[in-house]
């Protein structure tokens, strides 16, 4: 695939990002896999390295690729997501945090009900493993399984899992604030444990109710605290 550098239009960078994404998908690369270097891509497209880097920076802004200093460029965590974070998002406010909880209250209780109906064995194992993430202090290991994403995965619908994962990614700073402000790790763990028990038992009504109560406890805790607007 060759692009001419004569009469370059503003859409060249956009076309390049799509071409790079095509390379990633054709090679069936996933998050964490290395992609060709800027120099290699420049040779492939017969363009300058700075032009390639501009396209890669656009992909980095959405999390589709990530740069690792001294190592190279890798497929990012949101490569397959249909909802992506705005790199120029507004400041965090108490209202924006409560909006996130409100959205989750609309989605997650129904997801828990579906998870209790589906109960695929492999998803239950991951959900069980994710229970302990409630005990991880805010700012702890980034690789800890997210309980609520794994609950969505247990619904058996990959799009539902992606939807919730994307929502938490888009509003990651609000989610971090929730983890900071709702810091009752023991209660969080106990409520996660109860939800998993209901899902494992196939009790859809209890799974839905417990998830709603869990998120409502978080909402009440956030409403009760003083909150400074953050950049």
Protein Blocks (a to p, Z undefined) as FASTA:
>chain_A
ZZdfehpafklmmmmmmmmmmmmmmnopaehiacddfklmmmmnopafklmmmmmmmmmm
nopaccdehkbccddfklmpcbdcdfkbccddfklmmmmmmmmmmmmmmmmmmmmmnopa
klmmmmmmmmmmmmpcghiafkbccfklmmmmmnopaklmmmmmmmmmmmmmmmmmmmmm
mmcfklmmmmmmmmmmmmmnopaklmmmmmmmmmmmmmmmmmmpccdddZZ
